[in-house]
Amino acid sequence: MFRRGSTGRVQKLAVYLSAFALICAGSLSSCGNGGQTETTATGSGLNPQHESTPASPLRNEFLVLRRDQKPPTSILEKLVPEESAKQFGLDPGEARVARRWGHGRFFVVPGTKLVCLLSEGPLQNCWPRATVASGQAFAAAICIPIRSQPSVVVFALLPDGISRVAIVWPNGHRRLAPVVDNVAVARIDPSAPLPQHVRFRTEGRFVTRLTGIPSDVARRGCTAPSRP
């Protein structure tokens, strides 16, 4: 799934989740398949003793959810409105702080239907739980303004065991993106053609997935629309 940037920073998830529900046509389990994954991380702050919650089935595969570092309530209230959390089974109380990128942090918010990766900036996406668990949770933000320049950012929420992903261009050029706190993120050249595939190694084999950039968008890149 991809998002085309706007001039303002996205602070709330309600509009996005409503659009997600329409796209999925009421069948969240069949929406959003096609990504990749890999993550290795070490660190302190782990707490294996948890009661059963929406995050429980994913904890064994996602180190970030086994940590105790929770986002400030003030940030969560802006990113995950109460009505959206209820509608989509999100559990802000189980949200965890992930890596920092640019001028903000990423947060992982698990739920009974969806799992969301949200940033303090414009990078936000939600996927069905099965998509996340299978390492297919990739997304792209297209032509978003970063330092007043149009940019393309590929980001992903990936299971443990993947240390980096290779973003692959049609001409064979590759760009490596490290996975930190189960999150991979890379800002790439916005000119066409844009990459449509990523490749990573997991469980001793290489896997190829989609970046989330549609083929028609990849052909255009971040070009200004022509005037009539």
N, C-alpha and C positions, 0 to 999 in steps of 0.2 A: 504494500500500500504506500502511496506517496502523497505528499502534501505540497502544494505550491505556496510559496511564501507570500506574506502580506506586509504592509508597512508597519504594522503594530505588533508588539509581542503578545503571544497567546498566553493568557493567564488562567483560563478556565477550560475545563474539559467537556462541559455540557453540550456545546454545539457539536464538537467532534464526535462524541458518543452517539448523539442523535443521528448524525450522518452515517456513522458506522452501522447503526441498527437498520437504517433504510437500505444500505448497500447489502447487508446480510439477509434482508427480507425476512427477518424473524428467525433465521436459522444461524445462530452464532457459531455452532459447531462446524459449519461448512464454509465459514468465511475466513479469508486471510491465510491460506496455506501457501508457503513458498518463501523460505528463508534459509538461514544457516547459523552455525554456531560453534563456539569454542571458547573455553575459558579456563584459565588457571589462576589461582589466587591464594595467597597465604596471608595470615594476619591474626591478630588477637580479636577479642570481643565476640567470640563464638559462644552460643548458648544452645546446646542440643536439647535442653529440656523445655519443650513447648507443648501446650495443649493443642488439641485438634482445631485447626483454623483453615480458611481457604488457602493459606500458604503451605500447609502441612505436606501435601503430596509433592510439592516442588522443592522442598528444603534439601532433600538428598542430592538434588542435581544443581542447585544454585547456591553457591557459597554466600552471596549477598543476602539471601533470605535467612541464613543461619546466624547472621550477625545481629547485634542488639542496637545498632545505631539507627534511631528513628528520626525522620524529618521533623522540624519544628511544626507545631500545630498550626501556626499562622500561615505557613507555606502550604500545608495540605489543604486548608480550608479554601485557599485560592485555586489550587490546582484541581481538587476533586470536590465539587459541590455535593452537598449531602443528598440531594435528589438523584443525581447521577450515580452516586455510590450505591444507593439503595436499588435503583433500577437495574444496574448491571452487576450487582453482587460484589462490588469492590469493597475491600476492607482497609480503609486508611490506617487503622490501628496496627496493621501488619506491614505497612509500608516501610521500606528501608532506604537509607542513603547509599547511593552507589558512587561512581567516580565523578570527578570534576572535569569539565571540558569547557574551554573558553572562559567565560566569566560567570559560569554557574555550575550547579550540580545536577546529576541525574538522580531520580527516585524510582524505585520499583514498587508498584502497588498491585498486589495479588487480589484475586477475587474468585467467586464461584463460577463465573462465566468467562471473564476476561482477565488478562494480566496486562498492566499498563507500564510503559516506560516513559516517564515525564521528566522534562528538564525545566529549569527556571527561565529558559528562553523559549524559542519557537519549536524545539524538537519534542514532539509528543506523538505517541502511537499506542494503540491497544491491539492485542491479538487474542484469539481463542486460546484457552489453556493448552489444548492439544498441540497447537502450532508452536507455542513457546517450549513445551516439554520436548518436542521433537527437533528442536534446533532450527526452526524455520522462521523465526521472528525477526525479519529484516524489514526496513522501511527506508524511505528517502524523502528528504525535504528539498523541493525544487525551487531554485531561484529565490531563496530567502535572503534578505539583506543582512550582510555581516560586514561591519565597518563600511557601510554605504556602498558595498559592492554585491551584485547578485552572486549567490553561492549555491552549490549543491552539496548536501551532506547526507551520507549514507550512515545509518546507525542500526544497531541490533541488540537484542537481549538473548544471550547465548548460555547454554549449560556449561557446567564445569568440564574441564578437559580440553578446552580449545584456547590456545594461547594467542593466536592471531588469525586474521582472515586476509586473503588476497583479493583485492578488487581488480577485476579483469576487464580491459577494454577490448573492442572488436579487433584491433590490430595486434593483440597479444601483450600489450603493455600491462604491467601489474603495479599495484600500490598496496603495500602491506599496512594493515591497521591492527595494532595490538588490542587484545581483549583485557580489560581491567574491571574488576568487580562485576564480571559477567556481561559487561557492556563494551561493544566495539563502536567506534565513531570515527569518521574521516570526512574532512572537507576536501572536495575534489574540484578540478577544473570545470567551470560551468559551460565551456564551449563544446559544441557537438563534434563527434558523437559522444554520448555519455555511456558509461559502462552499464551493462545489464546483468552481469554475473559476478558472483563471488565464489571463491574456492577456499576450502580449509581442510585440515586433517583432523580426524577424530576416530578413535578406536582403531587406529592402524590403517585407515583408508582415507582417500581424498574424496570430498563431496563437493558438488557444484550446486549452487542455489541462485535464485534471482535476487537482484538488489532491491527490487520494488519500484524501479524506474520503468514506466511503460515504454514500449518500443517507439511510439510516435514522439514522445517527449525526448527520448534518447537521440532521435534523429535531429531534433531542433536545437536542443540545448537551451541555454538561457538567452535567447535572442528576443529583442523587443518586437512586439507585433507590428506588422507593416500597416501603414496608414492608407486608407482608401484614396 
